[in-house]
């Protein structure tokens, strides 16, 4: 079911695509008149509008509209909302690090930044790890932009970097996106 926000997105995609097609034809265009896409302004506008339509429809089919999710929630969205609210991921600062470091249960720390695409992918995975392990482990995140000293003390050079600690000592280290099962196995090996 296409809602009003999706219709606006489609119309904007067609308009923007057509405009870009026209601009491309005028600025770059076909010098000989034999190019199938940009031989005439009408063709350029048409092909640009079609491409804009395809992009906007792909965004609509991915549930890009926030109102679509709120108007017709299905079971999977409700389950994700419950899982997200059940997580206990701690946003760690340098001051709170000593308290976490001294814990007897295993700790996993995700060094991340808000501008990092892979870090944004890793975030929901950490929420899943936290909800599955409950209080058997501590799941924490450190924003490297806000806590560069803490990140430097772990020698973080790439993000996301995940560090598993037990008794204040690093027992395992991962760089890049890791799936939930890998992280859970690492925490369980550390005593979770």
LINWO-V766625 format. One record per backbone hydrogen bond with DSSP energy under -0.5 kcal/mol. NH is the residue of the N-H (numbers start at 1). CO is the residue of the C=O. E is the energy in kcal/mol with one decimal. If there is no record, write none. Layout:
nh->NH co->CO e->E
nh->NH co->CO e->E
//
This chain:
nh->7 co->3 e->-2.1
nh->8 co->4 e->-2.3
nh->9 co->5 e->-1.9
nh->10 co->6 e->-2.5
nh->11 co->7 e->-2.6
nh->12 co->8 e->-2.6
nh->13 co->9 e->-2.3
nh->14 co->10 e->-2.4
nh->15 co->11 e->-2.5
nh->16 co->12 e->-3.0
nh->17 co->13 e->-2.6
nh->18 co->14 e->-2.7
nh->19 co->15 e->-2.2
nh->20 co->16 e->-2.6
nh->21 co->17 e->-2.5
nh->22 co->18 e->-2.4
nh->23 co->19 e->-2.7
nh->24 co->20 e->-2.7
nh->25 co->21 e->-2.2
nh->26 co->22 e->-2.3
nh->27 co->23 e->-2.8
nh->28 co->24 e->-2.6
nh->29 co->24 e->-2.5
nh->30 co->38 e->-1.0
nh->31 co->29 e->-0.6
nh->39 co->35 e->-1.0
nh->44 co->40 e->-2.1
nh->45 co->41 e->-2.6
nh->46 co->42 e->-2.5
nh->47 co->43 e->-3.0
nh->48 co->44 e->-2.4
nh->49 co->45 e->-2.6
nh->50 co->46 e->-2.3
nh->51 co->47 e->-2.3
nh->52 co->48 e->-2.6
nh->53 co->49 e->-2.5
nh->54 co->50 e->-2.5
nh->55 co->51 e->-2.4
nh->56 co->52 e->-2.4
nh->57 co->53 e->-2.6
nh->58 co->54 e->-2.1
nh->59 co->55 e->-1.8
nh->60 co->56 e->-1.8
nh->61 co->57 e->-2.3
nh->62 co->58 e->-1.0
nh->63 co->60 e->-1.4
nh->64 co->59 e->-1.9
nh->66 co->64 e->-0.6
nh->68 co->65 e->-0.5
nh->69 co->65 e->-1.2
nh->70 co->66 e->-1.4
nh->71 co->67 e->-2.1
nh->72 co->68 e->-1.9
nh->78 co->74 e->-2.0
nh->79 co->75 e->-2.4
nh->80 co->76 e->-2.5
nh->81 co->77 e->-2.2
nh->82 co->78 e->-2.1
nh->83 co->79 e->-2.6
nh->84 co->80 e->-2.7
nh->85 co->81 e->-1.8
nh->86 co->82 e->-1.2
nh->87 co->84 e->-0.7
nh->90 co->139 e->-2.8
nh->92 co->90 e->-0.9
nh->92 co->141 e->-3.0
nh->97 co->93 e->-1.1
nh->98 co->94 e->-0.6
nh->100 co->96 e->-1.6
nh->101 co->97 e->-3.1
nh->102 co->98 e->-1.4
nh->103 co->100 e->-1.5
nh->107 co->165 e->-2.7
nh->108 co->138 e->-2.8
nh->109 co->163 e->-2.7
nh->110 co->140 e->-2.6
nh->111 co->109 e->-0.6
nh->111 co->161 e->-3.3
nh->112 co->110 e->-0.6
nh->112 co->142 e->-2.6
nh->116 co->113 e->-1.5
nh->117 co->115 e->-0.7
nh->120 co->116 e->-1.7
nh->121 co->117 e->-1.4
nh->122 co->118 e->-2.0
nh->123 co->119 e->-1.6
nh->124 co->120 e->-0.7
nh->125 co->121 e->-0.7
nh->126 co->122 e->-2.0
nh->127 co->123 e->-1.9
nh->128 co->124 e->-1.9
nh->129 co->125 e->-2.2
nh->130 co->126 e->-2.8
nh->131 co->127 e->-2.4
nh->132 co->128 e->-2.1
nh->133 co->129 e->-2.5
nh->134 co->130 e->-1.9
nh->136 co->133 e->-1.9
nh->137 co->134 e->-0.7
nh->138 co->106 e->-2.5
nh->139 co->137 e->-0.5
nh->140 co->108 e->-3.0
nh->140 co->138 e->-0.5
nh->141 co->90 e->-3.0
nh->142 co->110 e->-3.1
nh->144 co->112 e->-3.0
nh->144 co->142 e->-0.7
nh->146 co->143 e->-0.6
nh->147 co->143 e->-2.2
nh->151 co->147 e->-2.1
nh->152 co->148 e->-2.5
nh->153 co->149 e->-2.0
nh->154 co->150 e->-0.8
nh->154 co->151 e->-0.8
nh->155 co->152 e->-1.3
nh->156 co->151 e->-2.2
nh->160 co->111 e->-0.6
nh->161 co->111 e->-1.5
nh->162 co->174 e->-2.8
nh->163 co->109 e->-2.5
nh->164 co->172 e->-3.1
nh->165 co->107 e->-3.5
nh->165 co->163 e->-0.5
nh->166 co->169 e->-2.4
nh->167 co->103 e->-0.8
nh->169 co->166 e->-1.5
nh->171 co->164 e->-3.1
nh->172 co->164 e->-1.5
nh->174 co->162 e->-3.1
nh->176 co->160 e->-3.3
nh->183 co->179 e->-1.8
nh->184 co->180 e->-2.8
nh->185 co->181 e->-2.6
nh->186 co->182 e->-2.0
nh->187 co->183 e->-2.3
nh->188 co->184 e->-2.8
nh->189 co->185 e->-2.3
nh->190 co->186 e->-1.2
nh->191 co->188 e->-1.2
nh->192 co->187 e->-2.2
//
